[in-house]
Amino acid sequence: MSLIKYLLFCLIAGLITLTVTAAAPGVSAAAGNDAATISGKGLTDIVLPNKAPTGKALPNKALADNTPIEKTLSKIRTIASPGTVALTFDDGPSPIYTAQVLAILDKYHVKATFFLLGVNAKEYPDLVKKLADDGQVIANHSQNHHMLTKLNDAKLESEIVTPQVIINEIIGKKPVCLRYPYGASNAKVQAAIRDQGIEPVSMGFNSFDYERRGVEKMTQWVLKNAYSGQVFLFHDKFEQTVEALPQIIEGIQKKGLGFSQICEN
């Protein structure tokens, strides 16, 4: 091929390439170093990582996957840490049994969470101080153990706020969680609790210690359901709970589990 024919061939090939590129459908590119987004019949959209199909950067992941903002901000632990269970005690403090429960926890070097009734905290402030001094977490269980779902707005607020005031006056800080009595809750109750800056907490796994079925049955029931992340519900106002607690702690330890606290503040 002569030199003239070769140069003519290259010129024609270049013109054809420019024409095809200009006419290609479904091809777009943003300015600078932004990646092209290619789509068209028989093609899947291809976008460079961290780029939306419009060429804009994706927002924060917490927003991109519609995760509620309050959930991403909350640091209050309401389940046990991995590899542990959490022991929780409701309705105290009891002038008879709370000190006995504390002695057992101290013997086994276990920390727990106590959901106190405001009326009892006011009656036995020294026990509240003892709980705090022992490193136990103190949380709110309402003022009088009423079913919160059946209260009007004023009474509901009182049941939530009054224990916060009482406990704060005794130990100098407010609980960060409230466990609703009877496990009874609805959207209104949960909103009222959160409006006070408190995290609502469910009852967890029920030991049914209030049924007084006997130490052996209660212990077997709890140990059968002991696994990582579990939160157990007890009451520090029954003799059976005090009697079963050492066996429960030892049984949980034999399963290779530790203990952690929820609602730490």
C-alpha positions as CSV (number, residue, x, y, z in Angstrom):
1,M,0.0,0.0,0.0
2,S,1.3,3.4,-1.0
3,L,1.9,6.1,1.7
4,I,-1.0,8.3,0.3
5,K,-3.5,5.4,0.4
6,Y,-2.4,4.5,4.0
7,L,-2.9,8.1,5.2
8,L,-6.3,8.3,3.5
9,F,-7.4,5.0,5.2
10,C,-6.5,6.3,8.7
11,L,-8.4,9.6,8.1
12,I,-11.6,7.7,7.1
13,A,-11.3,5.3,10.1
14,G,-11.0,8.3,12.5
15,L,-14.1,10.0,11.0
16,I,-16.1,6.8,11.4
17,T,-15.1,6.4,15.1
18,L,-16.1,10.0,16.0
19,T,-19.5,9.6,14.3
20,V,-20.3,6.4,16.2
21,T,-19.3,7.8,19.6
22,A,-21.4,10.9,19.2
23,A,-24.5,8.9,18.3
24,A,-24.2,6.1,21.0
25,P,-27.3,6.1,23.2
26,G,-27.4,5.8,27.0
27,V,-23.8,7.1,27.6
28,S,-23.2,10.0,30.0
29,A,-20.3,11.3,32.0
30,A,-19.9,13.9,34.6
31,A,-17.2,16.5,34.5
32,G,-13.7,16.0,35.9
33,N,-12.9,12.5,37.4
34,D,-16.5,11.4,38.0
35,A,-17.4,8.0,36.6
36,A,-19.6,7.5,33.6
37,T,-23.0,5.9,34.1
38,I,-23.8,3.6,31.2
39,S,-27.3,2.2,30.5
40,G,-29.2,1.1,27.5
41,K,-31.1,-1.9,26.1
42,G,-29.6,-5.1,27.4
43,L,-27.3,-3.3,29.8
44,T,-27.3,-3.0,33.6
45,D,-26.6,0.4,35.1
46,I,-23.0,0.7,36.1
47,V,-22.0,3.3,38.6
48,L,-18.7,3.9,40.3
49,P,-18.8,3.2,44.1
50,N,-20.1,6.0,46.3
51,K,-21.9,7.6,43.4
52,A,-25.7,7.7,42.9
53,P,-27.1,7.3,39.4
54,T,-27.4,11.1,39.2
55,G,-23.6,11.4,39.7
56,K,-24.1,12.8,43.3
57,A,-22.3,11.3,46.2
58,L,-24.4,9.0,48.4
59,P,-25.4,10.3,51.8
60,N,-24.3,8.8,55.1
61,K,-25.1,5.1,55.4
62,A,-27.4,5.7,58.4
63,L,-29.6,7.8,56.1
64,A,-29.1,5.8,53.0
65,D,-30.6,2.7,54.5
66,N,-33.4,4.7,56.2
67,T,-32.1,3.8,59.7
68,P,-33.8,6.1,62.3
69,I,-31.5,8.8,63.4
70,E,-32.4,8.3,67.1
71,K,-31.3,4.7,66.8
72,T,-27.9,5.6,65.4
73,L,-27.4,8.2,68.2
74,S,-28.6,6.0,71.1
75,K,-25.8,4.5,73.1
76,I,-27.9,3.0,75.8
77,R,-27.4,-0.8,75.9
78,T,-30.7,-2.6,76.4
79,I,-29.5,-6.2,75.7
80,A,-26.6,-8.0,77.3
81,S,-23.2,-7.8,75.7
82,P,-22.0,-10.6,73.4
83,G,-21.0,-13.7,75.4
84,T,-22.9,-12.6,78.5
85,V,-26.4,-12.4,80.0
86,A,-27.9,-9.6,82.0
87,L,-29.6,-10.1,85.4
88,T,-32.3,-7.5,86.1
89,F,-34.5,-7.1,89.2
90,D,-37.8,-5.3,89.4
91,D,-40.0,-3.7,92.0
92,G,-37.4,-3.0,94.7
93,P,-35.8,-1.9,96.8
94,S,-37.1,-4.4,99.3
95,P,-36.2,-4.0,103.0
96,I,-36.0,-7.8,103.3
97,Y,-34.6,-9.2,100.1
98,T,-32.6,-6.5,98.2
99,A,-29.6,-6.7,100.6
100,Q,-29.6,-10.5,100.4
101,V,-29.5,-10.3,96.6
102,L,-26.7,-7.8,96.8
103,A,-24.7,-10.1,99.0
104,I,-25.0,-12.9,96.5
105,L,-24.0,-10.7,93.6
106,D,-21.0,-9.4,95.5
107,K,-19.9,-13.0,96.4
108,Y,-19.9,-13.9,92.7
109,H,-18.6,-10.6,91.5
110,V,-21.7,-10.0,89.4
111,K,-23.2,-6.7,88.4
112,A,-26.9,-6.4,87.6
113,T,-29.5,-3.8,86.8
114,F,-32.3,-2.9,89.3
115,F,-35.5,-1.3,88.1
116,L,-36.9,0.5,91.1
117,L,-40.3,1.7,91.9
118,G,-40.3,5.4,92.9
119,V,-42.5,4.8,96.0
120,N,-40.0,2.2,97.3
121,A,-36.9,4.3,96.5
122,K,-38.4,7.1,98.5
123,E,-39.2,4.8,101.4
124,Y,-35.7,3.1,101.4
125,P,-33.2,5.7,100.2
126,D,-30.3,3.9,102.0
127,L,-30.9,0.8,99.9
128,V,-30.8,2.9,96.8
129,K,-27.5,4.4,97.9
130,K,-26.2,0.8,98.6
131,L,-27.1,-0.3,95.1
132,A,-25.3,2.6,93.6
133,D,-22.2,2.2,95.9
134,D,-22.0,-1.5,94.9
135,G,-21.9,-0.6,91.2
136,Q,-25.3,-1.8,90.4
137,V,-27.2,0.1,87.7
138,I,-30.4,1.8,88.9
139,A,-33.2,2.2,86.4
140,N,-36.9,3.3,86.5
141,H,-39.9,1.0,86.9
142,S,-42.5,3.7,87.3
143,Q,-43.7,5.3,90.5
144,N,-46.5,3.0,91.6
145,H,-46.4,0.0,89.2
146,H,-49.6,1.1,87.4
147,M,-50.4,-0.2,83.9
148,L,-49.2,2.8,81.9
149,T,-51.3,2.1,78.9
150,K,-54.5,2.9,80.9
151,L,-53.4,6.2,82.3
152,N,-54.3,9.7,81.1
153,D,-51.5,12.0,80.0
154,A,-51.0,13.7,83.4
155,K,-50.9,10.5,85.4
156,L,-48.6,8.8,82.8
157,E,-46.2,11.7,83.0
158,S,-46.2,11.5,86.8
159,E,-45.5,7.8,86.8
160,I,-42.5,8.4,84.5
161,V,-41.0,11.6,86.0
162,T,-41.5,11.2,89.7
163,P,-39.1,8.3,90.1
164,Q,-36.5,10.2,88.1
165,V,-36.7,13.1,90.6
166,I,-36.6,10.8,93.7
167,I,-33.7,8.7,92.5
168,N,-31.7,11.8,91.3
169,E,-32.2,13.3,94.8
170,I,-30.7,10.2,96.4
171,I,-27.8,9.3,94.2
172,G,-27.2,12.5,92.1
173,K,-28.1,11.1,88.7
174,K,-31.2,10.0,86.9
175,P,-31.9,6.6,85.4
176,V,-31.6,6.4,81.6
177,C,-34.1,3.5,81.2
178,L,-37.7,2.7,82.2
179,R,-39.2,-0.7,82.1
180,Y,-42.9,-0.5,81.9
181,P,-44.9,-2.5,84.5
182,Y,-46.5,-5.8,83.3
183,G,-44.7,-5.4,80.0
184,A,-47.6,-3.3,78.9
185,S,-46.7,-0.6,76.4
186,N,-47.9,1.1,73.2
187,A,-46.8,3.9,71.0
188,K,-48.2,6.6,73.3
189,V,-46.4,5.2,76.3
190,Q,-43.1,4.8,74.5
191,A,-43.3,8.3,73.1
192,A,-44.0,9.7,76.6
193,I,-41.0,7.9,78.0
194,R,-38.7,9.1,75.2
195,D,-40.0,12.6,75.6
196,Q,-38.3,12.6,79.0
197,G,-35.0,11.5,77.5
198,I,-35.5,7.9,78.8
199,E,-35.2,4.7,76.9
200,P,-38.2,2.3,77.2
201,V,-37.2,-1.2,78.0
202,S,-39.2,-4.4,77.6
203,M,-39.4,-7.0,80.4
204,G,-36.8,-9.4,78.9
205,F,-37.0,-13.1,79.6
206,N,-39.4,-13.8,82.4
207,S,-38.1,-16.1,85.2
208,F,-41.6,-16.3,86.6
209,D,-40.2,-16.1,90.1
210,Y,-43.4,-14.6,91.3
211,E,-45.2,-17.8,90.6
212,R,-43.1,-19.5,93.3
213,R,-42.9,-22.8,91.4
214,G,-39.9,-23.9,93.5
215,V,-36.2,-23.2,93.3
216,E,-35.4,-26.3,91.2
217,K,-38.0,-25.6,88.5
218,M,-37.1,-21.9,88.4
219,T,-33.4,-22.6,88.1
220,Q,-33.9,-25.2,85.3
221,W,-36.2,-22.7,83.4
222,V,-33.6,-19.9,83.5
223,L,-30.6,-22.1,82.6
224,K,-32.4,-23.7,79.7
225,N,-32.9,-20.3,78.2
226,A,-29.5,-18.8,79.0
227,Y,-27.7,-17.7,75.9
228,S,-25.5,-14.8,74.7
229,G,-27.4,-11.5,74.8
230,Q,-30.2,-12.7,77.0
231,V,-31.8,-10.3,79.6
232,F,-33.4,-12.1,82.6
233,L,-36.2,-10.6,84.6
234,F,-36.3,-11.3,88.4
235,H,-37.8,-9.6,91.4
236,D,-35.8,-8.7,94.5
237,K,-38.8,-9.3,96.7
238,F,-39.2,-13.1,96.9
239,E,-37.4,-15.6,99.1
240,Q,-37.4,-18.1,96.2
241,T,-35.4,-15.7,94.0
242,V,-32.8,-15.3,96.7
243,E,-32.5,-19.1,97.2
244,A,-32.2,-19.8,93.4
245,L,-29.8,-17.0,92.5
246,P,-26.5,-18.8,93.5
247,Q,-27.5,-21.9,91.4
248,I,-28.5,-19.7,88.5
249,I,-25.2,-17.7,88.5
250,E,-23.1,-20.9,88.8
251,G,-25.1,-22.6,86.0
252,I,-24.7,-19.6,83.7
253,Q,-21.0,-19.6,84.4
254,K,-20.8,-23.3,83.6
255,K,-22.3,-22.6,80.2
256,G,-19.3,-20.3,79.5
257,L,-21.3,-17.1,79.8
258,G,-20.4,-14.0,81.7
259,F,-22.6,-11.2,83.1
260,S,-23.1,-7.6,81.9
261,Q,-25.4,-4.7,82.7
262,I,-28.0,-2.9,80.7
263,C,-29.1,0.7,81.0
264,E,-25.7,1.9,82.3
265,N,-25.6,5.7,83.0
